[in-house]
Amino acid sequence: MKRGTLLCVVLLMVFISGLTACNTVHGVGKDVEAGGKAIQKAAN
């Protein structure tokens, strides 16, 4: 495998894993927000 091709594959894998991580963090943020709203609702 040529060095340039290998570099492209590695960069693509890093980019895809970065997108997945952002999506996961976004989902966790939504879950935390929903939990906070439920607590506020229960306190009222």
RATALIN-V542536 format. One record per backbone hydrogen bond with DSSP energy under -1.0 kcal/mol. NH is the residue of the N-H (numbers start at 0). CO is the residue of the C=O. E is the energy in kcal/mol with one decimal. If there is no record, write none. Layout:
NH;CO;E / NH;CO;E
This chain:
5;1;-2.3 / 6;2;-2.2 / 7;3;-2.2 / 8;4;-2.3 / 9;5;-2.4 / 10;6;-2.6 / 11;7;-2.2 / 12;8;-2.2 / 13;9;-2.2 / 14;10;-2.4 / 15;11;-2.5 / 16;12;-2.3 / 17;13;-1.9 / 18;14;-1.9 / 19;15;-2.0 / 20;16;-2.1 / 21;17;-2.1 / 22;18;-2.0 / 23;19;-2.1 / 24;20;-2.5 / 25;21;-2.3 / 26;22;-2.1 / 27;23;-2.2 / 28;24;-2.2 / 29;25;-1.8 / 30;26;-2.1 / 31;27;-2.5 / 32;28;-2.3 / 33;29;-2.4 / 34;30;-2.2 / 35;31;-2.3 / 36;32;-2.2 / 37;33;-2.0 / 38;34;-2.0 / 39;35;-2.3 / 40;36;-2.4 / 41;37;-2.1 / 42;38;-1.8 / 43;39;-1.2
